[in-house]
Amino acid sequence: MEQGVYDLLDTVASKCRSMTTPEKIELGRRIRKLPETALDHMVEDDTTLWRLYYYVETALKAK
């Protein structure tokens, strides 16, 4: 069942509009509230996690 949920989320997300800046900010707030176990399931693809890590690191250094 869990794989079915992920497949559904992938399908829905692929058809969504781009997120606005306020929506991205709210998403960041919500992610920070997640328990560690939920974070482990949120993004399981190591490539995506590392891309996000380096993007955030670069953006913070540019400030």
C-alpha positions as CSV (number, residue, x, y, z in Angstrom):
1,M,0.0,0.0,0.0
2,E,2.8,2.4,0.9
3,Q,4.3,2.2,-2.7
4,G,0.8,2.9,-4.1
5,V,0.7,6.1,-2.0
6,Y,4.1,7.2,-3.3
7,D,3.0,6.5,-6.9
8,L,-0.1,8.5,-6.4
9,L,1.9,11.4,-4.9
10,D,4.3,11.3,-7.9
11,T,1.4,11.4,-10.4
12,V,-0.3,14.3,-8.6
13,A,2.9,16.3,-8.2
14,S,3.8,15.9,-11.8
15,K,0.6,17.7,-12.8
16,C,0.8,20.5,-10.3
17,R,1.5,24.2,-11.0
18,S,4.7,25.7,-9.8
19,M,4.8,26.7,-6.1
20,T,4.7,30.4,-5.2
21,T,7.3,31.8,-2.9
22,P,4.9,32.0,0.1
23,E,4.0,28.3,-0.5
24,K,7.7,27.4,-0.5
25,I,8.2,29.3,2.8
26,E,5.3,27.5,4.3
27,L,6.6,24.2,3.1
28,G,9.9,24.9,4.7
29,R,8.2,25.7,8.0
30,R,6.2,22.4,7.8
31,I,9.3,20.3,7.0
32,R,11.1,21.7,10.1
33,K,8.2,20.4,12.2
34,L,8.4,16.8,10.9
35,P,9.7,14.1,13.1
36,E,12.9,12.4,12.0
37,T,11.1,9.2,10.8
38,A,8.9,11.3,8.5
39,L,12.0,13.1,7.1
40,D,13.5,9.7,6.3
41,H,10.4,8.9,4.1
42,M,10.0,12.3,2.5
43,V,12.9,12.0,0.1
44,E,14.6,8.7,-0.2
45,D,16.5,9.4,-3.4
46,D,20.1,10.2,-2.4
47,T,20.7,12.2,-5.6
48,T,17.8,14.5,-4.8
49,L,19.0,14.9,-1.1
50,W,22.5,15.8,-2.1
51,R,21.3,18.3,-4.8
52,L,19.1,19.9,-2.1
53,Y,22.0,19.9,0.4
54,Y,24.4,21.6,-1.9
55,Y,21.8,24.1,-3.2
56,V,21.0,25.2,0.4
57,E,24.7,25.3,1.3
58,T,25.5,27.5,-1.7
59,A,22.5,29.8,-1.1
60,L,23.4,30.3,2.5
61,K,27.0,31.2,1.7
62,A,25.8,33.7,-0.9
63,K,23.8,35.7,1.7
